[in-house]
Amino acid sequence: MEELAPEQRGKVAIIECVEDIPCDPCITACPQGALTMDSLIDLPELVPEKCGGCGLCIAECPGLAIFVVDFDYSDDKAVVMLPYEFIPLPEKGEKVDILDREGKKCGEGEIVKVTPHKNKTTVISVVVPKELAMKVRFVRRIV
């Protein structure tokens, strides 16, 4: 899968859905109407100019295929919001290994927010070096 950087700055959702299956929870979760689908079995498409980066779509995606990147966090750091379905949950301030799409460590980050949702998918926000923001797909707790 090719790496796509958001065309805008600020918070924006990144969709990595590759399954042509009947699924649309992300569409109904978006209060801005930033996600669209032509039919129930099409892949969702993001309308970046409508996306406010709220992250509601992250917890609603059953395929864990959506994350949000905020490149405006600081000059050298970005925040990546990721789905997280393990327990115990990480805590704010906790240092974590950041992992790429293949599960390989690509750096370290810090949890800055943990947001549980009603469907039991928690959204974690992790601060990472800006140059790694588009590579991060998961975190591993440091023991």
N, CA, C and O atoms as CSV, one atom per row, in Angstrom:
chain,resi,resn,atom,element,x,y,z
A,1,MET,N,N,0.849,-1.173,0.000
A,1,MET,CA,C,0.000,0.000,0.000
A,1,MET,C,C,0.890,1.229,0.000
A,1,MET,O,O,1.830,1.321,0.790
A,2,GLU,N,N,0.603,2.158,-0.869
A,2,GLU,CA,C,1.443,3.338,-0.980
A,2,GLU,C,C,1.162,4.303,0.156
A,2,GLU,O,O,0.048,4.375,0.675
A,3,GLU,N,N,2.204,5.050,0.532
A,3,GLU,CA,C,2.093,5.980,1.652
A,3,GLU,C,C,1.560,7.310,1.145
A,3,GLU,O,O,2.166,7.922,0.266
A,4,LEU,N,N,0.461,7.757,1.674
A,4,LEU,CA,C,-0.133,9.011,1.238
A,4,LEU,C,C,-0.105,10.018,2.366
A,4,LEU,O,O,-0.601,9.747,3.460
A,5,ALA,N,N,0.469,11.171,2.110
A,5,ALA,CA,C,0.471,12.242,3.104
A,5,ALA,C,C,-0.738,13.121,2.859
A,5,ALA,O,O,-1.117,13.347,1.710
A,6,PRO,N,N,-1.351,13.620,3.923
A,6,PRO,CA,C,-2.489,14.505,3.734
A,6,PRO,C,C,-2.065,15.772,3.009
A,6,PRO,O,O,-0.977,16.297,3.247
A,7,GLU,N,N,-2.924,16.262,2.124
A,7,GLU,CA,C,-2.615,17.461,1.357
A,7,GLU,C,C,-2.756,18.711,2.203
A,7,GLU,O,O,-2.196,19.755,1.867
A,8,GLN,N,N,-3.485,18.619,3.276
A,8,GLN,CA,C,-3.673,19.783,4.128
A,8,GLN,C,C,-2.948,19.581,5.441
A,8,GLN,O,O,-2.548,18.467,5.777
A,9,ARG,N,N,-2.785,20.642,6.164
A,9,ARG,CA,C,-2.188,20.550,7.484
A,9,ARG,C,C,-3.311,20.521,8.504
A,9,ARG,O,O,-4.483,20.666,8.156
A,10,GLY,N,N,-2.947,20.334,9.764
A,10,GLY,CA,C,-3.965,20.169,10.787
A,10,GLY,C,C,-4.328,18.706,10.883
A,10,GLY,O,O,-3.571,17.841,10.441
A,11,LYS,N,N,-5.476,18.426,11.455
A,11,LYS,CA,C,-5.917,17.033,11.615
A,11,LYS,C,C,-6.675,16.580,10.379
A,11,LYS,O,O,-7.519,17.302,9.847
A,12,VAL,N,N,-6.359,15.374,9.932
A,12,VAL,CA,C,-7.095,14.798,8.816
A,12,VAL,C,C,-7.063,13.274,8.928
A,12,VAL,O,O,-6.053,12.684,9.311
A,13,ALA,N,N,-8.181,12.660,8.588
A,13,ALA,CA,C,-8.281,11.198,8.620
A,13,ALA,C,C,-7.546,10.592,7.432
A,13,ALA,O,O,-7.509,11.165,6.344
A,14,ILE,N,N,-6.969,9.432,7.666
A,14,ILE,CA,C,-6.325,8.643,6.618
A,14,ILE,C,C,-7.053,7.299,6.599
A,14,ILE,O,O,-7.193,6.643,7.631
A,15,ILE,N,N,-7.510,6.901,5.418
A,15,ILE,CA,C,-8.263,5.651,5.285
A,15,ILE,C,C,-7.397,4.625,4.567
A,15,ILE,O,O,-6.883,4.891,3.480
A,16,GLU,N,N,-7.236,3.464,5.169
A,16,GLU,CA,C,-6.482,2.379,4.544
A,16,GLU,C,C,-7.352,1.139,4.402
A,16,GLU,O,O,-6.894,0.018,4.623
A,17,CYS,N,N,-8.588,1.345,4.039
A,17,CYS,CA,C,-9.532,0.251,3.844
A,17,CYS,C,C,-9.287,-0.376,2.471
A,17,CYS,O,O,-9.228,0.324,1.460
A,18,VAL,N,N,-9.146,-1.696,2.448
A,18,VAL,CA,C,-8.897,-2.391,1.184
A,18,VAL,C,C,-9.950,-3.459,0.892
A,18,VAL,O,O,-9.838,-4.189,-0.093
A,19,GLU,N,N,-10.964,-3.552,1.737
A,19,GLU,CA,C,-11.966,-4.606,1.604
A,19,GLU,C,C,-13.235,-4.103,0.911
A,19,GLU,O,O,-13.888,-3.180,1.397
A,20,ASP,N,N,-13.575,-4.710,-0.215
A,20,ASP,CA,C,-14.837,-4.412,-0.897
A,20,ASP,C,C,-15.934,-5.281,-0.291
A,20,ASP,O,O,-16.375,-6.254,-0.902
A,21,ILE,N,N,-16.368,-4.925,0.910
A,21,ILE,CA,C,-17.401,-5.680,1.614
A,21,ILE,C,C,-18.491,-4.716,2.063
A,21,ILE,O,O,-18.236,-3.517,2.170
A,22,PRO,N,N,-19.694,-5.206,2.328
A,22,PRO,CA,C,-20.750,-4.321,2.815
A,22,PRO,C,C,-20.399,-3.769,4.198
A,22,PRO,O,O,-20.477,-4.484,5.197
A,23,CYS,N,N,-20.019,-2.514,4.245
A,23,CYS,CA,C,-19.578,-1.917,5.501
A,23,CYS,C,C,-19.644,-0.400,5.361
A,23,CYS,O,O,-19.079,0.158,4.420
A,24,ASP,N,N,-20.329,0.273,6.286
A,24,ASP,CA,C,-20.383,1.733,6.204
A,24,ASP,C,C,-20.464,2.462,7.547
A,24,ASP,O,O,-20.923,3.604,7.571
A,25,PRO,N,N,-20.041,1.863,8.665
A,25,PRO,CA,C,-20.144,2.575,9.936
A,25,PRO,C,C,-19.377,3.896,9.968
A,25,PRO,O,O,-19.797,4.837,10.641
A,26,CYS,N,N,-18.259,3.972,9.247
A,26,CYS,CA,C,-17.490,5.219,9.242
A,26,CYS,C,C,-18.277,6.351,8.587
A,26,CYS,O,O,-18.162,7.508,8.993
A,27,ILE,N,N,-19.069,6.020,7.585
A,27,ILE,CA,C,-19.852,7.033,6.870
A,27,ILE,C,C,-20.866,7.675,7.812
A,27,ILE,O,O,-20.993,8.898,7.859
A,28,THR,N,N,-21.579,6.848,8.556
A,28,THR,CA,C,-22.604,7.379,9.461
A,28,THR,C,C,-21.997,8.025,10.700
A,28,THR,O,O,-22.657,8.831,11.356
A,29,ALA,N,N,-20.748,7.686,11.034
A,29,ALA,CA,C,-20.099,8.264,12.219
A,29,ALA,C,C,-19.622,9.689,11.987
A,29,ALA,O,O,-19.484,10.452,12.943
A,30,CYS,N,N,-19.370,10.062,10.746
A,30,CYS,CA,C,-18.767,11.365,10.453
A,30,CYS,C,C,-19.797,12.490,10.509
A,30,CYS,O,O,-20.710,12.532,9.685
A,31,PRO,N,N,-19.659,13.410,11.480
A,31,PRO,CA,C,-20.622,14.503,11.597
A,31,PRO,C,C,-20.469,15.558,10.497
A,31,PRO,O,O,-21.366,16.376,10.295
A,32,GLN,N,N,-19.341,15.542,9.791
A,32,GLN,CA,C,-19.087,16.539,8.745
A,32,GLN,C,C,-19.425,16.035,7.340
A,32,GLN,O,O,-19.372,16.797,6.375
A,33,GLY,N,N,-19.769,14.759,7.229
A,33,GLY,CA,C,-20.033,14.190,5.911
A,33,GLY,C,C,-18.771,14.099,5.058
A,33,GLY,O,O,-18.837,14.197,3.833
A,34,ALA,N,N,-17.622,13.913,5.707
A,34,ALA,CA,C,-16.343,13.883,4.994
A,34,ALA,C,C,-16.030,12.527,4.378
A,34,ALA,O,O,-15.084,12.410,3.600
A,35,LEU,N,N,-16.803,11.507,4.711
A,35,LEU,CA,C,-16.600,10.177,4.144
A,35,LEU,C,C,-17.785,9.837,3.254
A,35,LEU,O,O,-18.938,10.015,3.645
A,36,THR,N,N,-17.495,9.346,2.058
A,36,THR,CA,C,-18.555,9.020,1.110
A,36,THR,C,C,-18.319,7.637,0.512
A,36,THR,O,O,-17.200,7.123,0.498
A,37,MET,N,N,-19.405,7.056,0.023
A,37,MET,CA,C,-19.347,5.783,-0.706
A,37,MET,C,C,-20.421,5.835,-1.781
A,37,MET,O,O,-21.523,6.329,-1.541
A,38,ASP,N,N,-20.100,5.322,-2.972
A,38,ASP,CA,C,-21.094,5.273,-4.038
A,38,ASP,C,C,-22.120,4.174,-3.797
A,38,ASP,O,O,-23.299,4.333,-4.113
A,39,SER,N,N,-21.656,3.047,-3.227
A,39,SER,CA,C,-22.566,1.960,-2.881
A,39,SER,C,C,-22.035,1.283,-1.625
A,39,SER,O,O,-20.910,1.552,-1.204
A,40,LEU,N,N,-22.823,0.421,-1.035
A,40,LEU,CA,C,-22.464,-0.222,0.227
A,40,LEU,C,C,-21.200,-1.077,0.134
A,40,LEU,O,O,-20.537,-1.303,1.146
A,41,ILE,N,N,-20.854,-1.557,-1.066
A,41,ILE,CA,C,-19.657,-2.402,-1.185
A,41,ILE,C,C,-18.451,-1.652,-1.764
A,41,ILE,O,O,-17.420,-2.269,-2.032
A,42,ASP,N,N,-18.561,-0.348,-1.958
A,42,ASP,CA,C,-17.412,0.440,-2.404
A,42,ASP,C,C,-16.522,0.784,-1.222
A,42,ASP,O,O,-16.948,0.710,-0.069
A,43,LEU,N,N,-15.294,1.155,-1.512
A,43,LEU,CA,C,-14.395,1.628,-0.471
A,43,LEU,C,C,-14.773,3.057,-0.100
A,43,LEU,O,O,-15.155,3.839,-0.971
A,44,PRO,N,N,-14.673,3.407,1.177
A,44,PRO,CA,C,-14.979,4.783,1.564
A,44,PRO,C,C,-13.931,5.736,1.002
A,44,PRO,O,O,-12.753,5.396,0.889
A,45,GLU,N,N,-14.384,6.924,0.655
A,45,GLU,CA,C,-13.481,7.966,0.170
A,45,GLU,C,C,-13.590,9.165,1.089
A,45,GLU,O,O,-14.673,9.500,1.569
A,46,LEU,N,N,-12.457,9.807,1.330
A,46,LEU,CA,C,-12.397,10.981,2.191
A,46,LEU,C,C,-12.463,12.242,1.347
A,46,LEU,O,O,-11.798,12.352,0.317
A,47,VAL,N,N,-13.272,13.193,1.796
A,47,VAL,CA,C,-13.294,14.533,1.220
A,47,VAL,C,C,-12.493,15.390,2.200
A,47,VAL,O,O,-13.053,15.897,3.172
A,48,PRO,N,N,-11.168,15.560,1.955
A,48,PRO,CA,C,-10.281,16.178,2.950
A,48,PRO,C,C,-10.724,17.553,3.427
A,48,PRO,O,O,-10.564,17.880,4.603
A,49,GLU,N,N,-11.276,18.356,2.535
A,49,GLU,CA,C,-11.676,19.712,2.935
A,49,GLU,C,C,-12.850,19.721,3.916
A,49,GLU,O,O,-13.097,20.736,4.567
A,50,LYS,N,N,-13.570,18.617,4.029
A,50,LYS,CA,C,-14.658,18.517,5.002
A,50,LYS,C,C,-14.220,17.897,6.324
A,50,LYS,O,O,-14.912,18.037,7.333
A,51,CYS,N,N,-13.074,17.213,6.328
A,51,CYS,CA,C,-12.625,16.475,7.512
A,51,CYS,C,C,-12.022,17.413,8.547
A,51,CYS,O,O,-11.080,18.153,8.265
A,52,GLY,N,N,-12.584,17.367,9.754
A,52,GLY,CA,C,-12.060,18.154,10.865
A,52,GLY,C,C,-11.133,17.356,11.760
A,52,GLY,O,O,-10.596,17.893,12.729
A,53,GLY,N,N,-10.936,16.079,11.452
A,53,GLY,CA,C,-10.028,15.245,12.234
A,53,GLY,C,C,-10.541,14.881,13.609
A,53,GLY,O,O,-9.743,14.663,14.521
A,54,CYS,N,N,-11.859,14.808,13.789
A,54,CYS,CA,C,-12.435,14.515,15.109
A,54,CYS,C,C,-12.128,13.094,15.577
A,54,CYS,O,O,-12.052,12.840,16.779
A,55,GLY,N,N,-11.952,12.169,14.637
A,55,GLY,CA,C,-11.603,10.802,14.990
A,55,GLY,C,C,-12.770,9.891,15.314
A,55,GLY,O,O,-12.547,8.743,15.698
A,56,LEU,N,N,-14.002,10.350,15.176
A,56,LEU,CA,C,-15.150,9.481,15.466
A,56,LEU,C,C,-15.179,8.258,14.548
A,56,LEU,O,O,-15.638,7.190,14.951
A,57,CYS,N,N,-14.700,8.410,13.339
A,57,CYS,CA,C,-14.674,7.295,12.389
A,57,CYS,C,C,-13.703,6.197,12.809
A,57,CYS,O,O,-13.889,5.036,12.446
A,58,ILE,N,N,-12.669,6.551,13.570
A,58,ILE,CA,C,-11.653,5.569,13.977
A,58,ILE,C,C,-12.286,4.436,14.775
A,58,ILE,O,O,-12.097,3.263,14.452
A,59,ALA,N,N,-13.027,4.781,15.805
A,59,ALA,CA,C,-13.626,3.769,16.681
A,59,ALA,C,C,-14.746,3.002,15.993
A,59,ALA,O,O,-15.029,1.863,16.364
A,60,GLU,N,N,-15.383,3.601,15.003
A,60,GLU,CA,C,-16.510,2.944,14.336
A,60,GLU,C,C,-16.085,1.967,13.247
A,60,GLU,O,O,-16.883,1.124,12.840
A,61,CYS,N,N,-14.861,2.060,12.771
A,61,CYS,CA,C,-14.407,1.181,11.689
A,61,CYS,C,C,-14.099,-0.213,12.235
A,61,CYS,O,O,-13.147,-0.370,13.000
A,62,PRO,N,N,-14.890,-1.238,11.857
A,62,PRO,CA,C,-14.644,-2.587,12.373
A,62,PRO,C,C,-13.348,-3.197,11.844
A,62,PRO,O,O,-12.834,-4.155,12.423
A,63,GLY,N,N,-12.817,-2.653,10.752
A,63,GLY,CA,C,-11.572,-3.161,10.192
A,63,GLY,C,C,-10.332,-2.469,10.727
A,63,GLY,O,O,-9.218,-2.774,10.300
A,64,LEU,N,N,-10.515,-1.529,11.669
A,64,LEU,CA,C,-9.401,-0.771,12.254
A,64,LEU,C,C,-8.534,-0.154,11.160
A,64,LEU,O,O,-7.307,-0.150,11.255
A,65,ALA,N,N,-9.189,0.371,10.116
A,65,ALA,CA,C,-8.486,0.841,8.924
A,65,ALA,C,C,-8.434,2.359,8.787
A,65,ALA,O,O,-8.085,2.873,7.724
A,66,ILE,N,N,-8.777,3.079,9.853
A,66,ILE,CA,C,-8.759,4.541,9.793
A,66,ILE,C,C,-7.937,5.074,10.949
A,66,ILE,O,O,-8.033,4.581,12.072
A,67,PHE,N,N,-7.131,6.081,10.668
A,67,PHE,CA,C,-6.413,6.795,11.714
A,67,PHE,C,C,-6.397,8.270,11.352
A,67,PHE,O,O,-6.701,8.637,10.217
A,68,VAL,N,N,-6.046,9.113,12.304
A,68,VAL,CA,C,-5.998,10.561,12.080
A,68,VAL,C,C,-4.593,11.040,12.392
A,68,VAL,O,O,-3.991,10.633,13.385
A,69,VAL,N,N,-4.074,11.913,11.531
A,69,VAL,CA,C,-2.757,12.511,11.741
A,69,VAL,C,C,-2.924,14.015,11.903
A,69,VAL,O,O,-3.637,14.660,11.134
A,70,ASP,N,N,-2.256,14.567,12.919
A,70,ASP,CA,C,-2.233,16.015,13.141
A,70,ASP,C,C,-0.786,16.480,13.037
A,70,ASP,O,O,-0.004,16.319,13.973
A,71,PHE,N,N,-0.438,17.058,11.889
A,71,PHE,CA,C,0.922,17.540,11.663
A,71,PHE,C,C,1.190,18.878,12.335
A,71,PHE,O,O,2.340,19.316,12.377
A,72,ASP,N,N,0.174,19.535,12.857
A,72,ASP,CA,C,0.343,20.856,13.466
A,72,ASP,C,C,0.591,20.809,14.968
A,72,ASP,O,O,0.559,21.853,15.621
A,73,TYR,N,N,0.834,19.647,15.528
A,73,TYR,CA,C,1.027,19.523,16.974
A,73,TYR,C,C,2.196,20.381,17.454
A,73,TYR,O,O,2.054,21.134,18.418
A,74,SER,N,N,3.347,20.275,16.794
A,74,SER,CA,C,4.505,21.119,17.117
A,74,SER,C,C,5.421,21.143,15.896
A,74,SER,O,O,5.122,20.522,14.876
A,75,ASP,N,N,6.533,21.859,16.003
A,75,ASP,CA,C,7.451,21.965,14.869
A,75,ASP,C,C,8.040,20.625,14.451
A,75,ASP,O,O,8.237,20.381,13.261
A,76,ASP,N,N,8.324,19.747,15.425
A,76,ASP,CA,C,8.995,18.493,15.093
A,76,ASP,C,C,8.207,17.235,15.467
A,76,ASP,O,O,8.676,16.120,15.239
A,77,LYS,N,N,7.023,17.410,16.035
A,77,LYS,CA,C,6.205,16.262,16.457
A,77,LYS,C,C,4.817,16.335,15.823
A,77,LYS,O,O,4.305,17.413,15.522
A,78,ALA,N,N,4.230,15.167,15.632
A,78,ALA,CA,C,2.848,15.050,15.155
A,78,ALA,C,C,2.099,14.141,16.123
A,78,ALA,O,O,2.710,13.380,16.873
A,79,VAL,N,N,0.782,14.227,16.099
A,79,VAL,CA,C,-0.052,13.314,16.882
A,79,VAL,C,C,-0.741,12.370,15.908
A,79,VAL,O,O,-1.291,12.795,14.892
A,80,VAL,N,N,-0.702,11.081,16.234
A,80,VAL,CA,C,-1.409,10.079,15.448
A,80,VAL,C,C,-2.456,9.449,16.355
A,80,VAL,O,O,-2.135,8.949,17.433
A,81,MET,N,N,-3.716,9.477,15.911
A,81,MET,CA,C,-4.825,8.857,16.642
A,81,MET,C,C,-5.074,7.483,16.020
A,81,MET,O,O,-5.299,7.365,14.816
A,82,LEU,N,N,-5.029,6.444,16.866
A,82,LEU,CA,C,-5.121,5.065,16.395
A,82,LEU,C,C,-6.178,4.275,17.158
A,82,LEU,O,O,-6.437,4.561,18.327
A,83,PRO,N,N,-6.794,3.279,16.511
A,83,PRO,CA,C,-7.684,2.380,17.252
A,83,PRO,C,C,-6.855,1.451,18.126
A,83,PRO,O,O,-5.749,1.058,17.756
A,84,TYR,N,N,-7.398,1.102,19.293
A,84,TYR,CA,C,-6.675,0.233,20.229
A,84,TYR,C,C,-7.688,-0.669,20.916
A,84,TYR,O,O,-8.631,-0.181,21.539
A,85,GLU,N,N,-7.502,-1.983,20.809
A,85,GLU,CA,C,-8.475,-2.934,21.363
A,85,GLU,C,C,-7.863,-3.938,22.333
A,85,GLU,O,O,-8.367,-5.053,22.465
A,86,PHE,N,N,-6.792,-3.560,23.007
A,86,PHE,CA,C,-6.168,-4.448,23.981
A,86,PHE,C,C,-6.393,-3.916,25.393
A,86,PHE,O,O,-6.659,-2.729,25.584
A,87,ILE,N,N,-6.284,-4.804,26.376
A,87,ILE,CA,C,-6.313,-4.386,27.769
A,87,ILE,C,C,-5.099,-4.977,28.461
A,87,ILE,O,O,-4.644,-6.061,28.094
A,88,PRO,N,N,-4.577,-4.291,29.441
A,88,PRO,CA,C,-5.022,-2.996,29.936
A,88,PRO,C,C,-4.678,-1.880,28.948
A,88,PRO,O,O,-3.767,-2.001,28.129
A,89,LEU,N,N,-5.436,-0.799,29.057
A,89,LEU,CA,C,-5.201,0.356,28.201
A,89,LEU,C,C,-3.928,1.074,28.625
A,89,LEU,O,O,-3.586,1.085,29.808
A,90,PRO,N,N,-3.221,1.675,27.663
A,90,PRO,CA,C,-2.086,2.506,28.047
A,90,PRO,C,C,-2.599,3.753,28.768
A,90,PRO,O,O,-3.780,4.088,28.680
A,91,GLU,N,N,-1.713,4.426,29.472
A,91,GLU,CA,C,-2.100,5.621,30.215
A,91,GLU,C,C,-1.451,6.858,29.614
A,91,GLU,O,O,-0.394,6.781,28.988
A,92,LYS,N,N,-2.096,7.988,29.813
A,92,LYS,CA,C,-1.548,9.261,29.369
A,92,LYS,C,C,-0.154,9.426,29.974
A,92,LYS,O,O,0.043,9.186,31.165
A,93,GLY,N,N,0.808,9.836,29.150
A,93,GLY,CA,C,2.182,10.013,29.598
A,93,GLY,C,C,3.055,8.787,29.423
A,93,GLY,O,O,4.274,8.866,29.576
A,94,GLU,N,N,2.444,7.652,29.103
A,94,GLU,CA,C,3.200,6.405,28.941
A,94,GLU,C,C,4.020,6.438,27.651
A,94,GLU,O,O,3.526,6.840,26.598
A,95,LYS,N,N,5.266,6.014,27.748
A,95,LYS,CA,C,6.139,5.877,26.576
A,95,LYS,C,C,5.837,4.531,25.919
A,95,LYS,O,O,5.661,3.521,26.599
A,96,VAL,N,N,5.778,4.533,24.580
A,96,VAL,CA,C,5.461,3.324,23.825
A,96,VAL,C,C,6.387,3.205,22.623
A,96,VAL,O,O,6.915,4.200,22.126
A,97,ASP,N,N,6.577,1.971,22.163
A,97,ASP,CA,C,7.232,1.749,20.879
A,97,ASP,C,C,6.190,2.021,19.807
A,97,ASP,O,O,5.032,1.628,19.954
A,98,ILE,N,N,6.586,2.685,18.738
A,98,ILE,CA,C,5.668,2.871,17.620
A,98,ILE,C,C,6.046,1.872,16.532
A,98,ILE,O,O,7.222,1.653,16.244
A,99,LEU,N,N,5.010,1.268,15.931
A,99,LEU,CA,C,5.205,0.182,14.979
A,99,LEU,C,C,4.689,0.571,13.602
A,99,LEU,O,O,3.722,1.323,13.478
A,100,ASP,N,N,5.348,0.049,12.569
A,100,ASP,CA,C,4.904,0.304,11.206
A,100,ASP,C,C,3.865,-0.735,10.782
A,100,ASP,O,O,3.411,-1.538,11.598
A,101,ARG,N,N,3.501,-0.714,9.533
A,101,ARG,CA,C,2.470,-1.606,9.001
A,101,ARG,C,C,2.839,-3.084,9.131
A,101,ARG,O,O,1.957,-3.939,9.205
A,102,GLU,N,N,4.122,-3.382,9.158
A,102,GLU,CA,C,4.585,-4.767,9.281
A,102,GLU,C,C,4.831,-5.180,10.723
A,102,GLU,O,O,5.282,-6.296,10.979
A,103,GLY,N,N,4.538,-4.289,11.670
A,103,GLY,CA,C,4.731,-4.596,13.082
A,103,GLY,C,C,6.151,-4.385,13.568
A,103,GLY,O,O,6.507,-4.812,14.666
A,104,LYS,N,N,6.966,-3.726,12.751
A,104,LYS,CA,C,8.355,-3.462,13.130
A,104,LYS,C,C,8.455,-2.119,13.844
A,104,LYS,O,O,7.795,-1.148,13.475
A,105,LYS,N,N,9.295,-2.088,14.875
A,105,LYS,CA,C,9.499,-0.849,15.617
A,105,LYS,C,C,10.167,0.177,14.703
A,105,LYS,O,O,11.173,-0.111,14.054
A,106,CYS,N,N,9.589,1.375,14.666
A,106,CYS,CA,C,10.186,2.440,13.863
A,106,CYS,C,C,10.539,3.655,14.717
A,106,CYS,O,O,11.032,4.656,14.198
A,107,GLY,N,N,10.289,3.571,16.025
A,107,GLY,CA,C,10.633,4.676,16.909
A,107,GLY,C,C,9.913,4.555,18.233
A,107,GLY,O,O,9.379,3.501,18.581
A,108,GLU,N,N,9.909,5.666,18.971
A,108,GLU,CA,C,9.204,5.724,20.250
A,108,GLU,C,C,8.275,6.921,20.256
A,108,GLU,O,O,8.518,7.928,19.591
A,109,GLY,N,N,7.208,6.787,21.020
A,109,GLY,CA,C,6.241,7.864,21.142
A,109,GLY,C,C,5.734,7.959,22.565
A,109,GLY,O,O,6.149,7.201,23.443
A,110,GLU,N,N,4.829,8.904,22.779
A,110,GLU,CA,C,4.230,9.093,24.100
A,110,GLU,C,C,2.722,9.235,23.954
A,110,GLU,O,O,2.235,10.009,23.130
A,111,ILE,N,N,1.995,8.483,24.761
A,111,ILE,CA,C,0.538,8.565,24.770
A,111,ILE,C,C,0.132,9.903,25.392
A,111,ILE,O,O,0.549,10.234,26.501
A,112,VAL,N,N,-0.692,10.671,24.656
A,112,VAL,CA,C,-1.152,11.956,25.192
A,112,VAL,C,C,-2.652,11.964,25.481
A,112,VAL,O,O,-3.159,12.865,26.148
A,113,LYS,N,N,-3.360,10.943,24.970
A,113,LYS,CA,C,-4.801,10.877,25.223
A,113,LYS,C,C,-5.277,9.448,25.008
A,113,LYS,O,O,-4.811,8.753,24.105
A,114,VAL,N,N,-6.213,9.020,25.852
A,114,VAL,CA,C,-6.843,7.704,25.740
A,114,VAL,C,C,-8.347,7.941,25.805
A,114,VAL,O,O,-8.864,8.409,26.820
A,115,THR,N,N,-9.054,7.616,24.711
A,115,THR,CA,C,-10.482,7.900,24.619
A,115,THR,C,C,-11.274,6.617,24.394
A,115,THR,O,O,-11.353,6.134,23.264
A,116,PRO,N,N,-11.867,6.053,25.461
A,116,PRO,CA,C,-12.716,4.866,25.282
A,116,PRO,C,C,-14.005,5.238,24.534
A,116,PRO,O,O,-14.504,6.356,24.662
A,117,HIS,N,N,-14.529,4.301,23.765
A,117,HIS,CA,C,-15.788,4.512,23.049
A,117,HIS,C,C,-16.769,3.412,23.409
A,117,HIS,O,O,-16.382,2.355,23.907
A,118,LYS,N,N,-18.030,3.669,23.155
A,118,LYS,CA,C,-19.100,2.746,23.545
A,118,LYS,C,C,-18.984,1.377,22.882
A,118,LYS,O,O,-19.454,0.384,23.438
A,119,ASN,N,N,-18.367,1.308,21.703
A,119,ASN,CA,C,-18.258,0.014,21.023
A,119,ASN,C,C,-17.023,-0.777,21.449
A,119,ASN,O,O,-16.701,-1.805,20.854
A,120,LYS,N,N,-16.344,-0.297,22.470
A,120,LYS,CA,C,-15.182,-0.956,23.072
A,120,LYS,C,C,-13.888,-0.783,22.287
A,120,LYS,O,O,-12.864,-1.347,22.670
A,121,THR,N,N,-13.909,-0.020,21.204
A,121,THR,CA,C,-12.663,0.333,20.530
A,121,THR,C,C,-12.209,1.663,21.101
A,121,THR,O,O,-12.884,2.681,20.944
A,122,THR,N,N,-11.068,1.649,21.759
A,122,THR,CA,C,-10.503,2.865,22.329
A,122,THR,C,C,-9.671,3.560,21.257
A,122,THR,O,O,-9.054,2.904,20.419
A,123,VAL,N,N,-9.659,4.882,21.290
A,123,VAL,CA,C,-8.793,5.645,20.403
A,123,VAL,C,C,-7.675,6.228,21.254
A,123,VAL,O,O,-7.922,6.950,22.220
A,124,ILE,N,N,-6.442,5.903,20.879
A,124,ILE,CA,C,-5.294,6.459,21.592
A,124,ILE,C,C,-4.635,7.509,20.704
A,124,ILE,O,O,-4.596,7.373,19.482
A,125,SER,N,N,-4.123,8.550,21.337
A,125,SER,CA,C,-3.381,9.589,20.624
A,125,SER,C,C,-1.945,9.517,21.090
A,125,SER,O,O,-1.665,9.587,22.286
A,126,VAL,N,N,-1.039,9.377,20.143
A,126,VAL,CA,C,0.379,9.222,20.467
A,126,VAL,C,C,1.193,10.288,19.735
A,126,VAL,O,O,1.022,10.503,18.536
A,127,VAL,N,N,2.085,10.952,20.481
A,127,VAL,CA,C,2.987,11.940,19.894
A,127,VAL,C,C,4.188,11.196,19.337
A,127,VAL,O,O,4.806,10.382,20.022
A,128,VAL,N,N,4.509,11.489,18.077
A,128,VAL,CA,C,5.615,10.821,17.390
A,128,VAL,C,C,6.451,11.858,16.646
A,128,VAL,O,O,5.980,12.967,16.395
A,129,PRO,N,N,7.693,11.505,16.290
A,129,PRO,CA,C,8.457,12.404,15.431
A,129,PRO,C,C,7.690,12.633,14.121
A,129,PRO,O,O,7.156,11.691,13.536
A,130,LYS,N,N,7.642,13.877,13.675
A,130,LYS,CA,C,6.842,14.235,12.501
A,130,LYS,C,C,7.182,13.378,11.281
A,130,LYS,O,O,6.294,13.020,10.508
A,131,GLU,N,N,8.461,13.051,11.108
A,131,GLU,CA,C,8.866,12.285,9.928
A,131,GLU,C,C,8.360,10.842,9.957
A,131,GLU,O,O,8.409,10.153,8.938
A,132,LEU,N,N,7.875,10.377,11.110
A,132,LEU,CA,C,7.352,9.009,11.223
A,132,LEU,C,C,5.824,8.952,11.240
A,132,LEU,O,O,5.248,7.864,11.261
A,133,ALA,N,N,5.173,10.092,11.231
A,133,ALA,CA,C,3.715,10.138,11.417
A,133,ALA,C,C,2.945,9.296,10.399
A,133,ALA,O,O,1.932,8.693,10.753
A,134,MET,N,N,3.391,9.240,9.169
A,134,MET,CA,C,2.673,8.472,8.153
A,134,MET,C,C,3.076,6.999,8.131
A,134,MET,O,O,2.514,6.217,7.364
A,135,LYS,N,N,4.035,6.618,8.957
A,135,LYS,CA,C,4.450,5.214,9.043
A,135,LYS,C,C,3.785,4.483,10.204
A,135,LYS,O,O,3.618,3.265,10.151
A,136,VAL,N,N,3.403,5.211,11.252
A,136,VAL,CA,C,2.874,4.603,12.479
A,136,VAL,C,C,1.508,3.972,12.216
A,136,VAL,O,O,0.609,4.614,11.672
A,137,ARG,N,N,1.366,2.689,12.617
A,137,ARG,CA,C,0.081,2.001,12.485
A,137,ARG,C,C,-0.364,1.354,13.788
A,137,ARG,O,O,-1.517,0.942,13.914
A,138,PHE,N,N,0.542,1.262,14.761
A,138,PHE,CA,C,0.177,0.684,16.049
A,138,PHE,C,C,1.256,1.023,17.057
A,138,PHE,O,O,2.313,1.543,16.700
A,139,VAL,N,N,0.986,0.726,18.318
A,139,VAL,CA,C,1.968,0.933,19.382
A,139,VAL,C,C,2.134,-0.363,20.167
A,139,VAL,O,O,1.246,-1.215,20.201
A,140,ARG,N,N,3.289,-0.480,20.789
A,140,ARG,CA,C,3.544,-1.606,21.682
A,140,ARG,C,C,3.997,-1.017,23.009
A,140,ARG,O,O,4.902,-0.183,23.066
A,141,ARG,N,N,3.350,-1.469,24.066
A,141,ARG,CA,C,3.711,-0.979,25.392
A,141,ARG,C,C,5.104,-1.467,25.754
A,141,ARG,O,O,5.470,-2.608,25.475
A,142,ILE,N,N,5.871,-0.592,26.376
A,142,ILE,CA,C,7.223,-0.925,26.814
A,142,ILE,C,C,7.126,-1.523,28.206
A,142,ILE,O,O,6.573,-0.909,29.119
A,143,VAL,N,N,7.665,-2.722,28.362
A,143,VAL,CA,C,7.574,-3.419,29.647
A,143,VAL,C,C,8.790,-3.118,30.487
A,143,VAL,O,O,8.902,-3.612,31.609
